[in-house]
């Protein structure tokens, strides 16, 4: 699978009931755990003081990432995503080669 750096920003639509936000956020945590267990979500960070997230995600290609990975997140309809495809760097200290 290919790796992608994804910046996600969630904007809750005005007028959304707080119970719906709470429900989706709880479901989001469950789904993130499922995606991590299958290797689709590698890491997830939140910049200090911000309400966006940056993650290392894996998929066959960007279409697969958007449709079958990110698209399965309960908050996805409220998200914008900035996707950057990644490739190995020859000087990566984490490389196994």
C-alpha positions in Angstrom: 0.0 0.0 0.0 1.0 3.6 -0.6 1.4 6.1 2.2 -0.4 9.5 2.4 0.0 12.5 4.7 -3.5 13.8 5.2 -4.5 17.0 7.0 -8.1 16.9 8.1 -10.2 19.8 9.2 -13.6 19.2 10.6 -16.3 21.9 10.4 -19.6 21.1 12.2 -22.5 22.5 10.2 -24.3 25.3 11.9 -27.4 24.2 13.6 -26.2 20.6 14.2 -27.5 19.2 17.5 -24.8 18.6 20.1 -26.0 15.0 20.5 -25.3 14.4 16.8 -21.8 15.8 17.2 -21.2 13.6 20.3 -22.5 10.5 18.5 -20.3 11.1 15.4 -17.2 11.8 17.5 -17.7 8.6 19.5 -18.2 6.6 16.3 -15.1 8.3 14.7 -12.9 7.0 17.6 -14.2 3.5 17.0 -13.7 3.7 13.2 -10.2 5.1 13.7 -9.3 2.1 15.9 -10.6 -0.2 13.2 -8.6 1.5 10.5 -5.5 1.4 12.6 -6.0 -2.4 13.3 -6.1 -3.0 9.5 -3.0 -0.9 8.9 -4.9 1.9 7.0 -4.2 4.5 9.7 -0.6 4.5 10.8 -0.3 7.6 13.0 -2.5 10.6 13.9 -1.5 13.9 15.4 -3.2 17.1 16.5 -1.2 20.4 16.2 -1.0 22.1 19.6 -3.9 24.4 20.1 -5.7 23.5 16.9 -8.8 21.5 16.0 -7.4 19.8 12.9 -5.5 16.6 12.6 -2.6 15.3 10.6 -2.3 11.6 9.9 -0.3 9.0 8.1 -2.7 6.9 6.1 -2.3 3.9 3.8 -4.3 3.0 0.7 -3.8 1.5 -2.8 -4.1 5.0 -4.3 -5.7 8.4 -3.6 -9.1 7.2 -4.9 -9.0 4.2 -2.6 -8.0 6.5 0.3 -10.9 8.9 -0.3 -13.6 6.3 -1.0 -12.7 3.3 1.2 -10.7 4.8 4.0 -11.4 8.5 4.7 -14.9 8.1 3.2 -15.8 5.6 5.9 -15.2 8.1 8.8 -18.4 9.2 10.5 -17.2 12.8 10.4 -16.1 12.7 6.7 -19.2 14.6 5.5 -18.0 17.6 7.7 -14.3 17.3 6.7 -12.0 18.8 4.2 -8.8 16.9 3.4 -5.5 18.0 2.1 -3.8 14.8 0.8 -0.1 14.4 0.0 1.2 11.2 -1.5 4.5 10.1 0.0 7.4 8.0 -1.1 10.4 6.7 0.7 13.4 9.0 1.1 16.9 7.4 0.7 18.0 9.1 4.0 15.0 8.0 6.0 16.4 6.9 9.4 13.4 4.6 9.9 14.0 2.7 6.7 14.7 -1.0 7.1 17.0 -1.2 4.1 
